[in-house]
Amino acid sequence: MNLPKIPLADWIESLEAWLEAHFDPFFKFIRMIVGETVNGLDTALNWFPALVLILLFTIIAWSIGKWRMALFTLIGLLIIENLGLWSQTMQTLALVLTSAFISVLIGVPVGILCARYGSFQKIVTPLLDFMQTMPAFVYLLPAVTFFSLGVVPGVISSIIFAIPPTIRLTNLGIRQVPEELVEAADAFGSTPLQKLIKLQLPIAMPTIMAGINQTIMLSLSMVVIASMIGAQGVGAYVYRAVTQGNTGVGFEAGLAIVILAIILDRLTQQVIRKSKSV
Amino acid sequence: MPPIMPTLIIVIKGLSICKETVWDEKGSYIEHTVRKVRKVITVRSIRRLTPFDHSKDNQLNLWESKYSTRGHNMAIIEAKRLTKIFGADPKKAIPLLDKGWSKEKIFADTKLTVGVNQASFSIEEGQIFVIMGLSGSGKSTLVRLLNRLIEPTIGQVLFNGTDVLKMNPEQLRNFRRKNVGMVFQKFALFPHRTVIQNIEYGLEVQGIDKKKRKEMAMNSLELVGLKGWENSYPDQLSGGMQQRVGLARGLANDPDVLLMDEAFSALDPLIRKDMQDELLELQSKMKKTIVFITHDLNEALRIGDQIALMKDGSIVQIGSPEEILMQPANKYVERFVEDVDLSKVLTASHVMIKPETITIEKGPRVALQFMRDRGVSSLYVVDKGMRLLGVITAEDAANAIKNGSRLEEAMEREAPFATPDTMLNDLFELMSLSKFPVSIIDDNGRLKGIVIKGAVLAALSGNSGLEAGARHESA
């Protein structure tokens, strides 16, 4: 075989260079928005004394779920505070919430479009497969190229990795609305928008919430990887502990992530259950 | 001065009607009218600010009935060669249908499925029009073609003369919001909405304000007898109640036509019968035009004014329940109806014959003479208002002549009677107990006819030559 190798790597790099050269203002704009959101959230979360926030989270857990969840939230957050990881955990929470928020903001409409237009879904589905299976490290590099080091490329790569479930499950949820209900909505003269708002979204809500839950969990799983390109927070502790062979510190930081993950997961699960029972 | 304004309004309303109906076969005529009307506008429009005159409503109706196509035969819905082919490039099958190919042959050749094959019918206002057929016969598709939930391949649907297939999305939405209601087989209630919110749905999408639509929905809810359940969710209701909600939702916007797609098929038999009764009662109250889909012949016979029988996407026969039963158009219909218990479908009015009567003032001699002339052995004695008084037999009349008594004294007063809508099934006992035919009288006691055994037997055996057979035996 004497075929020349396809210069895929060269192409990608020149595409990257071209994008950087021509779309720099656009990337700067994104960087500003995302950066401000994360920093604002971070500052806000760290502005409160830790104990006040812990109490607040416990009350939220209490109002959404049962007393057991409130108790777990209280104890878990107290442990984090005790380990001295509170401020870092709040940084991480800011990153996770931002990327989840942006994922929902983009993912739900994209999912709706997928459900509505079969051809759009056909384009988006392989793209989502690509985003989910491509190792996250691979898009860290272009993320750094476009958004430089820091928390922003971390958020962006979290979004890329975490957005597919929201899109997929929004699409699925809407498509699973029973045909006869859609037909009934049509028969009474609904516009497409009325049908979406009054019927499809409410019925699909539990499924969409399941997607959002997945998105939050996936973006949490990205915090350590994001810390490699300069995102601060508890992920950075894990990363440093790993590079320094510091098992104890690594475990402490890992535990903080687990506690955060469980609280976020249970809270969103509870919201799903509530949206189902309606 | 006042009469001028109404004219203008009539004209404008008329224009909008004409604009939508010019495609029709009566089109040339209507276009002509439009032109004439335009001239009127130019003359009258100067007087635009004349005070409003309330008599316009009447005149409007007059105008509409005179010039719109509706006035012609009172058909509210007319389908013309309505056809639906499923598959890619469906138009390909149309010439094959014209050639008379069967559904199977078309599918084998082109992989296209004939859903509905050139269905033509017209439904009159206030009628219950039943479309009946086995599953897969295309009846549910057909009803969806009427409000374009399924887009017809070719054909026409005329609603009060307006072609539904020519409506743009906005017009179609308005048509669905205001003119047609629909009730579904599996109820299709929105599970996340309460009963009242479900009923309000059609009003809500129209943008009717909250208070008004709640009021309308409550009326509708009351109509189906579910008052007090408005804040329940559908899954807290039994099947029968859920379908009542479905019915209330279909009626909430007071539509001209109600489409009911196998609406009672998912209910168990007793509840189904109740619902049928209630539908009939509702219909007699509200005079709605109803298109009712069913696979159940007994249901069709029970509630239908007209029945269209479908097979393989084609309408095999359209007719009244009696016509379908007594004069089946072909072997298929014959086989379809052969298992029907006619005695539970046919009523006394279907089999009764004209009785020989005599008015009470006449004497027994005249009575006997009448009997001789007409070759009968008894006469029904009535007063001048045709109210039934009794029966006189030849024997009694002869005795009366001997004794010199009057007809009134000689006649028998104890003859069995029933009302015209009595089922044959309920007549059997009456007939077996009496030596006279059962006389059929209306609510005012007027004699409408009599039922003799021969006519009943002829009807039950599906003999269409009912009248002739009956006559022979009547002596």
Interface residues (C-beta under 8 A of the other chain):
Chain A: P178 E180 L181 E183 A184 A185 D186 A187 F188 G189 S190 T191 Q194 K198 L199 P202 I203 V278
Chain B: N147 L149 L172 R173 N174 F175 R176 R177 K178 V180 G181 M182 F184 Q185 K186 A188 L189 F190 P191 H192 Y201 G202 E204 V205 Q206 R249 N253 L259
